[in-house]
Amino acid sequence: ALSEMVRRRRSRTTSSSSSPTKVKKEKASADAIIAAGPDAAAPGQSFAQKLLVRVVFGVILGFGFLGLMWTDHHLVAMLLVLGQVLAWKELVSLRYNINKEREIGYEWFRTLNWYLFGVAFNYFYGLRIASELTVLRAPFGIWAQNLVKYHTGVNFLLYVIAFVGFILTLKRGSLKYQITNLGWTLLTLLLVVAQSHFAINKVYDGLIWLLAPHGLIIINDIMAYVFGVIWGRKIFGDRPLTALSPNKTWEGFLGAAVSTTVIGFFLAPIFGSVPWLLCPAGTWDAALGGCPGDMLPLFDYTETYNIFDMVTVTIMPFQRITVVLALFASIIGPFGGFLASGIKRAFNKKDFNDAIPGHGGLMDRADCQFLMALFMEIYFVLFIQPPANSRDVLLAGVLALPLVDQKAILTALTAAVNGAKTATA
């Protein structure tokens, strides 16, 4: 035991004595990775080849996202959940160190990660999924009804299991490592799962509320790249936009902000005139070629503005909304990318993954989307969503109830309507 203590002390002394050199090497490596940027040519690949791959797969991603808007709401939601899972996996895996896990005899890091992910998933999506399953035959429908009824209690129980289980696995000598990893896991759940679930919720309010904000992020990303390549460092000099991303330029940032706002303003009436995109899930009427709804006036030309008493312009309210979304996507949205750059710099990574040629991983493409999803939810609730007593909101609330409660409400409403008819006859 004494010899083992001496060996460990010597090991720590050797490690600490070489740490300044190690830190310098790691810093130089991180600086080189960040300076290379996403467009640096891979070994054996020219810049033109790299750019071609990036453009081709960018076009595929863009048209794939656009084409997805013409499919079923549930399919879109499921694909977004899949993307959420993969993006979170990329982010949380950055701290996974299998050698460290074996050294301290604690190999439950990934198990705890995925369990906590399951708890978060149930918290955000469990109620909606259980509500959809209440129509199934017994006993599955009854189980689903109980899950709806006791959803909050189930969430708390799952959390308690995670909390107590983590405490029981703590080991002296590795407390800092374990607690740091727990903090990292909770942070990634907040950044990815908590924020992206708002985007999935918007799918059911109408696909236009997914297409508009997240499409604007894509447009802003493209325009920032275009303006950066054409005018980068020609107006503001070599002053970088942020130290975390030296390749980001003021010219690209400002040019993208103006162009994204203008493009969004003129695209809004085009997509705002597509009935399928405007309808909440389950409200499409094929015979009507659309759907009834309290938010449809947002997509009519009902707002008139007199500009300097010279020109009168009539626009859709949705165009005004799009301008707000575009400004947020252009000014605040990029900070999600800056945070991602900081995380990659901290872990000496150029990309989170290499799943998408020329673009990196899903986190590299979605880093700005999470904050946008949160803003869309807040803006929607405060300034767009109909009043709580509107027909659409009440109907959505009824449809979220178990089937037995829906039947009870239908019976009560039928009796009330028949009574009103009798009274007026």
PyMOL commands that set and color helices and strands:
alter all, ss='L'
color gray80, all
select helices_A, chain A and resi 2-36+47-68+73-95+98-103+109-133+140-149+151-169+175-205+208-231+250-271+275-278+296-299+317-331+334-346+362-366+369-384+391-399+403-424
alter helices_A, ss='H'
color red, helices_A
select strands_A, chain A and resi 240-242+245-249+303-307+311-315
alter strands_A, ss='S'
color yellow, strands_A
deselect
rebuild
show_as cartoon
